[in-house]
């Protein structure tokens, strides 16, 4: 149902854009595009994903996952590909966690819980730096922004601060609540939330890892600004790089709203609204958004190569032996005709 609503939102937004945009001007923008600069933007986007892979590897280390950097690069790109082809915006994250759960793990606790937590924290770390950059850009914007922009950024900052505090302090709160109301443990969702919150406490002993991951996130967000500036320069837009430092983070935040698939429609509308005070018409602004999405698509297809030709399981990763914790939670029954017959004489042939 949620996926259908998002597809509907994307189609509605694209319909409004198709109705309002002068498509002859959009065609002219594509015709005058300097393809070399768009290619540079694609290259920068690939660099962003490699840096993001390193960030994910750093965050997975304290949880006990041991795999090479190349393995993380492959898994990250496969997740990007599934983000593109699956109807939900978290489909690629589920795939990443699924593959990570299959690599060697020497941490205390459930590897599947830790795999989900590593992907969640990887996303959260990038979002923290994105919101911080958006807040800084809005506060020091060289051009006047609409009031709703400041409201949206303020809400995002407040929500993110609350989420981070809950993630690292919520485990203690949840333990106190469960001691008072132990019946809540019968809820599967409460149990899963509790395992995630308690696992997150591991990072309290690794502040250096969080700082290093945040530095990498800052590099990723800065490269995202530069690559959009390259696309704009390829279209002939006379917009200073510092102004893209305002527009790109705010547009990225806009695409996170659960109103469309992969931000389709929201991205183009965001560029049209935010670049208007800089004298950029709607047609080239929307074209900028479309070209950024095409760059994302081109990089996501790299993940298809890893999936088809890399040494990655096509259907199900080879999970290592289960931990005692997960064995207690696993209710599946093995389809083995001899299950339960250990110690019993076999029937004569």
TORKOLLO-249059 format. One record per residue (C-alpha): residue in three letters; x, y, z. Coordinates in nm, 3 decimals. Example, Ala and Ser with C-alpha at 12.3 -4.5 7.8 and 13.67 -1.06 7.14 Angstrom:
2
(ALA (1.230 -0.450 0.780))
(SER (1.367 -0.106 0.714))
//
This chain:
349
(UNK (0.000 0.000 0.000))
(UNK (0.281 0.240 0.091))
(UNK (0.465 0.160 -0.232))
(UNK (0.150 0.228 -0.435))
(UNK (0.109 0.565 -0.262))
(UNK (0.470 0.656 -0.337))
(UNK (0.434 0.561 -0.702))
(UNK (0.115 0.763 -0.711))
(UNK (0.294 1.060 -0.555))
(UNK (0.576 1.036 -0.808))
(UNK (0.333 1.020 -1.100))
(UNK (0.134 1.314 -0.961))
(UNK (0.448 1.526 -0.918))
(UNK (0.573 1.435 -1.263))
(UNK (0.230 1.516 -1.405))
(UNK (0.235 1.862 -1.248))
(UNK (0.589 1.918 -1.379))
(UNK (0.490 1.797 -1.725))
(UNK (0.196 2.037 -1.723))
(UNK (0.392 2.338 -1.599))
(UNK (0.727 2.292 -1.774))
(UNK (0.799 2.425 -2.123))
(UNK (0.934 2.103 -2.271))
(UNK (1.083 2.274 -2.573))
(UNK (1.315 2.459 -2.333))
(UNK (1.395 2.135 -2.149))
(UNK (1.494 1.985 -2.484))
(UNK (1.719 2.282 -2.553))
(UNK (1.886 2.233 -2.214))
(UNK (1.963 1.870 -2.294))
(UNK (2.091 1.971 -2.638))
(UNK (2.344 2.220 -2.500))
(UNK (2.463 1.994 -2.216))
(UNK (2.839 1.950 -2.199))
(UNK (2.844 1.570 -2.169))
(UNK (3.203 1.575 -2.044))
(UNK (3.101 1.764 -1.729))
(UNK (2.810 1.525 -1.675))
(UNK (3.062 1.242 -1.702))
(UNK (3.276 1.412 -1.437))
(UNK (2.967 1.425 -1.214))
(UNK (2.911 1.051 -1.264))
(UNK (3.274 0.987 -1.169))
(UNK (3.237 1.197 -0.854))
(UNK (2.922 1.007 -0.764))
(UNK (3.113 0.679 -0.791))
(UNK (3.382 0.823 -0.562))
(UNK (3.104 0.913 -0.315))
(UNK (2.988 0.552 -0.308))
(UNK (3.340 0.422 -0.251))
(UNK (3.385 0.664 0.041))
(UNK (3.042 0.559 0.173))
(UNK (3.154 0.196 0.154))
(UNK (3.455 0.281 0.370))
(UNK (3.226 0.454 0.619))
(UNK (3.006 0.144 0.637))
(UNK (3.310 -0.077 0.692))
(UNK (3.424 0.148 0.979))
(UNK (3.083 0.136 1.145))
(UNK (3.062 -0.242 1.102))
(UNK (3.398 -0.303 1.270))
(UNK (3.294 -0.245 1.635))
(UNK (3.002 -0.484 1.579))
(UNK (3.242 -0.766 1.492))
(UNK (3.214 -0.791 1.112))
(UNK (3.536 -0.879 0.933))
(UNK (3.549 -0.839 0.555))
(UNK (3.778 -0.671 0.305))
(UNK (3.718 -0.318 0.181))
(UNK (3.653 -0.455 -0.168))
(UNK (3.378 -0.676 -0.025))
(UNK (3.210 -0.376 0.133))
(UNK (3.235 -0.182 -0.195))
(UNK (3.062 -0.467 -0.379))
(UNK (2.786 -0.506 -0.119))
(UNK (2.728 -0.130 -0.111))
(UNK (2.690 -0.108 -0.489))
(UNK (2.456 -0.407 -0.495))
(UNK (2.242 -0.225 -0.239))
(UNK (2.244 0.083 -0.463))
(UNK (2.118 -0.125 -0.755))
(UNK (1.832 -0.272 -0.551))
(UNK (1.745 0.075 -0.422))
(UNK (1.691 0.166 -0.786))
(UNK (1.482 -0.134 -0.891))
(UNK (1.281 -0.210 -0.576))
(UNK (0.964 -0.007 -0.510))
(UNK (1.063 0.100 -0.159))
(UNK (1.341 0.342 -0.066))
(UNK (1.487 0.097 0.190))
(UNK (1.495 -0.209 -0.034))
(UNK (1.867 -0.169 -0.099))
(UNK (1.934 -0.130 0.274))
(UNK (1.762 -0.462 0.342))
(UNK (1.978 -0.626 0.075))
(UNK (2.294 -0.475 0.226))
(UNK (2.207 -0.603 0.573))
(UNK (2.123 -0.944 0.425))
(UNK (2.463 -0.975 0.258))
(UNK (2.656 -0.835 0.556))
(UNK (2.501 -1.100 0.781))
(UNK (2.683 -1.357 0.569))
(UNK (3.039 -1.229 0.627))
(UNK (3.259 -1.350 0.917))
(UNK (3.139 -1.210 1.249))
(UNK (3.315 -1.236 1.584))
(UNK (3.103 -0.994 1.786))
(UNK (2.899 -1.080 2.092))
(UNK (2.532 -1.093 2.000))
(UNK (2.323 -1.166 1.695))
(UNK (2.487 -1.102 1.359))
(UNK (2.155 -1.022 1.189))
(UNK (2.073 -0.759 1.451))
(UNK (2.422 -0.616 1.412))
(UNK (2.395 -0.618 1.032))
(UNK (2.071 -0.419 1.043))
(UNK (2.219 -0.180 1.299))
(UNK (2.531 -0.116 1.087))
(UNK (2.321 -0.024 0.783))
(UNK (2.091 0.194 0.993))
(UNK (2.384 0.380 1.151))
(UNK (2.548 0.421 0.811))
(UNK (2.232 0.592 0.688))
(UNK (2.191 0.791 1.008))
(UNK (2.550 0.918 1.006))
(UNK (2.511 1.047 0.652))
(UNK (2.178 1.206 0.741))
(UNK (2.327 1.382 1.045))
(UNK (2.591 1.551 0.832))
(UNK (2.335 1.629 0.561))
(UNK (2.104 1.802 0.809))
(UNK (2.398 1.984 0.969))
(UNK (2.513 2.105 0.628))
(UNK (2.156 2.210 0.539))
(UNK (2.124 2.404 0.865))
(UNK (2.460 2.574 0.816))
(UNK (2.375 2.655 0.454))
(UNK (2.033 2.796 0.543))
(UNK (2.178 3.009 0.821))
(UNK (2.451 3.158 0.601))
(UNK (2.272 3.155 0.268))
(UNK (2.392 3.435 0.034))
(UNK (2.036 3.466 -0.103))
(UNK (1.701 3.506 0.070))
(UNK (1.517 3.175 0.114))
(UNK (1.141 3.123 0.156))
(UNK (1.027 3.101 0.521))
(UNK (0.910 2.741 0.477))
(UNK (1.272 2.640 0.410))
(UNK (1.382 2.758 0.754))
(UNK (1.086 2.582 0.914))
(UNK (1.162 2.256 0.732))
(UNK (1.531 2.268 0.827))
(UNK (1.446 2.348 1.190))
(UNK (1.207 2.052 1.210))
(UNK (1.469 1.824 1.051))
(UNK (1.739 1.935 1.295))
(UNK (1.511 1.890 1.598))
(UNK (1.390 1.550 1.481))
(UNK (1.740 1.427 1.410))
(UNK (1.878 1.540 1.746))
(UNK (1.591 1.362 1.919))
(UNK (1.651 1.046 1.714))
(UNK (2.023 1.035 1.793))
(UNK (1.960 1.085 2.165))
(UNK (1.698 0.808 2.161))
(UNK (1.930 0.570 1.976))
(UNK (2.214 0.599 2.228))
(UNK (2.010 0.650 2.545))
(UNK (1.691 0.464 2.456))
(UNK (1.835 0.127 2.558))
(UNK (1.853 0.232 2.923))
(UNK (1.504 0.383 2.909))
(UNK (1.363 0.068 2.748))
(UNK (1.525 -0.151 3.013))
(UNK (1.362 0.055 3.289))
(UNK (1.023 0.032 3.115))
(UNK (1.053 -0.344 3.069))
(UNK (1.141 -0.397 3.435))
(UNK (0.816 -0.224 3.524))
(UNK (0.610 -0.379 3.243))
(UNK (0.773 -0.717 3.160))
(UNK (0.470 -0.820 2.955))
(UNK (0.590 -0.592 2.675))
(UNK (0.861 -0.847 2.598))
(UNK (0.596 -1.067 2.439))
(UNK (0.578 -0.816 2.154))
(UNK (0.811 -0.914 1.872))
(UNK (0.861 -0.550 1.770))
(UNK (0.957 -0.443 2.122))
(UNK (1.206 -0.731 2.141))
(UNK (1.366 -0.633 1.808))
(UNK (1.380 -0.266 1.910))
(UNK (1.539 -0.363 2.240))
(UNK (1.813 -0.568 2.070))
(UNK (1.892 -0.281 1.833))
(UNK (1.907 -0.021 2.110))
(UNK (2.124 -0.237 2.332))
(UNK (2.358 -0.318 2.044))
(UNK (2.395 0.055 1.971))
(UNK (2.556 0.099 2.313))
(UNK (2.868 -0.069 2.170))
(UNK (2.956 0.259 1.998))
(UNK (2.982 0.439 2.332))
(UNK (3.320 0.265 2.358))
(UNK (3.425 0.370 2.006))
(UNK (3.389 0.750 1.977))
(UNK (3.683 0.761 1.736))
(UNK (3.495 0.540 1.491))
(UNK (3.194 0.772 1.498))
(UNK (3.416 1.077 1.441))
(UNK (3.595 0.911 1.149))
(UNK (3.263 0.805 0.995))
(UNK (3.132 1.161 1.035))
(UNK (3.440 1.299 0.859))
(UNK (3.378 1.062 0.569))
(UNK (3.012 1.170 0.558))
(UNK (3.125 1.531 0.532))
(UNK (3.343 1.435 0.234))
(UNK (3.047 1.260 0.070))
(UNK (2.813 1.558 0.116))
(UNK (3.077 1.801 -0.016))
(UNK (3.132 1.584 -0.324))
(UNK (2.755 1.575 -0.382))
(UNK (2.754 1.955 -0.391))
(UNK (3.047 1.964 -0.634))
(UNK (2.896 1.707 -0.871))
(UNK (2.567 1.900 -0.895))
(UNK (2.770 2.214 -0.962))
(UNK (2.944 2.026 -1.246))
(UNK (2.608 1.932 -1.399))
(UNK (2.489 2.291 -1.364))
(UNK (2.806 2.417 -1.532))
(UNK (2.748 2.165 -1.810))
(UNK (2.404 2.320 -1.862))
(UNK (2.555 2.669 -1.866))
(UNK (2.396 2.779 -1.536))
(UNK (2.573 3.077 -1.380))
(UNK (2.529 2.968 -1.017))
(UNK (2.822 3.000 -0.770))
(UNK (2.943 2.684 -0.598))
(UNK (2.858 2.829 -0.255))
(UNK (2.494 2.863 -0.358))
(UNK (2.482 2.494 -0.448))
(UNK (2.598 2.438 -0.091))
(UNK (2.255 2.569 0.009))
(UNK (2.044 2.417 -0.266))
(UNK (2.179 2.060 -0.277))
(UNK (2.142 1.972 0.096))
(UNK (1.792 2.120 0.111))
(UNK (1.685 1.936 -0.204))
(UNK (1.833 1.611 -0.068))
(UNK (1.629 1.654 0.250))
(UNK (1.319 1.714 0.039))
(UNK (1.369 1.385 -0.147))
(UNK (1.368 1.197 0.186))
(UNK (0.999 1.273 0.233))
(UNK (0.795 0.951 0.186))
(UNK (0.593 1.103 -0.099))
(UNK (0.760 0.950 -0.404))
(UNK (0.989 0.673 -0.523))
(UNK (1.360 0.768 -0.517))
(UNK (1.260 1.134 -0.486))
(UNK (1.121 1.139 -0.842))
(UNK (0.940 1.470 -0.890))
(UNK (1.046 1.609 -0.553))
(UNK (1.405 1.654 -0.670))
(UNK (1.307 1.845 -0.982))
(UNK (1.052 2.058 -0.795))
(UNK (1.307 2.133 -0.522))
(UNK (1.566 2.258 -0.769))
(UNK (1.303 2.469 -0.949))
(UNK (1.191 2.638 -0.624))
(UNK (1.535 2.686 -0.465))
(UNK (1.715 2.803 -0.777))
(UNK (1.442 3.054 -0.872))
(UNK (1.582 3.328 -0.638))
(UNK (1.913 3.290 -0.824))
(UNK (1.749 3.372 -1.154))
(UNK (1.735 3.014 -1.288))
(UNK (1.421 2.935 -1.486))
(UNK (1.209 2.629 -1.412))
(UNK (1.311 2.436 -1.725))
(UNK (1.690 2.429 -1.666))
(UNK (1.638 2.376 -1.292))
(UNK (1.418 2.070 -1.355))
(UNK (1.667 1.948 -1.616))
(UNK (1.939 1.971 -1.352))
(UNK (1.733 1.744 -1.126))
(UNK (1.671 1.495 -1.407))
(UNK (2.040 1.482 -1.497))
(UNK (2.134 1.424 -1.132))
(UNK (1.889 1.133 -1.120))
(UNK (2.034 0.991 -1.443))
(UNK (2.382 1.009 -1.289))
(UNK (2.247 0.815 -0.990))
(UNK (2.098 0.555 -1.223))
(UNK (2.425 0.517 -1.415))
(UNK (2.618 0.455 -1.091))
(UNK (2.352 0.219 -0.957))
(UNK (2.391 -0.003 -1.262))
(UNK (2.749 -0.069 -1.148))
(UNK (2.589 -0.270 -0.868))
(UNK (2.430 -0.498 -1.129))
(UNK (2.780 -0.586 -1.248))
(UNK (2.885 -0.679 -0.893))
(UNK (2.567 -0.882 -0.850))
(UNK (2.600 -1.076 -1.176))
(UNK (2.975 -1.121 -1.204))
(UNK (3.109 -1.081 -0.850))
(UNK (3.142 -1.359 -0.598))
(UNK (2.816 -1.278 -0.428))
(UNK (2.540 -1.533 -0.368))
(UNK (2.261 -1.486 -0.622))
(UNK (1.978 -1.596 -0.397))
(UNK (2.084 -1.649 -0.037))
(UNK (2.414 -1.558 0.134))
(UNK (2.602 -1.841 0.302))
(UNK (2.534 -1.756 0.666))
(UNK (2.789 -1.870 0.923))
(UNK (2.684 -2.090 1.211))
(UNK (2.419 -1.927 1.431))
(UNK (2.502 -1.780 1.767))
(UNK (2.338 -1.920 2.078))
(UNK (2.129 -1.604 2.107))
(UNK (1.986 -1.636 1.757))
(UNK (1.935 -2.009 1.791))
(UNK (1.700 -1.938 2.080))
(UNK (1.495 -1.699 1.868))
(UNK (1.487 -1.916 1.556))
(UNK (1.157 -2.101 1.526))
(UNK (1.207 -2.245 1.179))
(UNK (1.195 -2.622 1.134))
(UNK (1.451 -2.794 0.918))
(UNK (1.304 -3.005 0.638))
(UNK (1.517 -3.309 0.716))
(UNK (1.354 -3.654 0.698))
(UNK (1.587 -3.776 0.975))
(UNK (1.523 -3.480 1.208))
(UNK (1.450 -3.596 1.562))
(UNK (1.572 -3.952 1.497))
(UNK (1.918 -3.912 1.643))
(UNK (2.000 -4.206 1.864))
(UNK (1.718 -4.419 1.719))
(UNK (1.779 -4.730 1.508))
(UNK (1.708 -4.685 1.140))
(UNK (1.434 -4.892 0.985))
(UNK (1.558 -5.190 0.790))
(UNK (1.578 -5.135 0.420))
//
